Amino acid sequence: MGTAITERVLDIAKKHGLRRISLEVIEPNRAAVRLYEKVGFKIEGRLIESFFGIDGKYYDSLIMGKMLNEEA
């Protein structure tokens, strides 16, 4: 279901003329990172200890991006 929703959002972005899309995801969320990679996002950067979790720990965030004229 997550893949279908993400692909739908990408289709809408393309229809509105966007060239690229980017997002930020917390690195420990491996399921989300895999989903984004599956639909063609690439890791473009890392923000060190940018997220403070409810568990009292800091986590890195990954910046991911995708050019919308490329295939996944």
N, C-alpha and C positions, 0 to 999 in steps of 0.2 A: 504493500500500500504506500509506503514512504517513497518508493521509486516512482510510482505512478503520479503521486502528488508533485514531486520535484520535477518530473518531466513536463507536467502540465504548466507549472510555473515558468519553466524555461520556454515552452511554446508561446505563452502569453508575452513574455519579455521579447522574444523574436518578433512577434506580430506588432509590437509597439516600437520596433526599430532599434532596440538596444543592441549594441555590438558585443558587450561583455557583461558579466555579472560576477559579483564577488560576495563572499560571506566569511564569517568568523565562527569557528567551532572550538570548543574546549578539547584539548588533545586527548584526555582520557576517554572521551566519547567515541570509541573506536567504531561502533556501529554506524554512527553518523558520518565519520570520515570515510568509511568504506562505501556507504551509499553515495556520497558526493563524488568519490573517485569513480564509481561505477557509471555515473552519468556524465563523466568527462571533466570534472573539476580537478585542478592540480594545486598542490601546496605551493604557495608563493612566498610565504614568510611565517615567522613565528614571533609572538609577543610573549616575552619571558614573564612568568608569574603575573599575568595580567588579570587573572580571575581569582577572586577569593571565595572559596566554596563554603557551604554551610557546615562543613566538617572542620572549618578553621584552618584549612590548608590553601596554599596558593597553587594555581595550575597555569600552565602555558596555554595560549590560544593559538590556533593555526589560522592563517589567512589563506583562503582558497579562492581561486578564480577560474573562470571558463569563458573562452571566446565563443560567442553564440553562433558563429558561422562555421565552427568545427563540429565534426561528429564525435560522439562519445567513444 
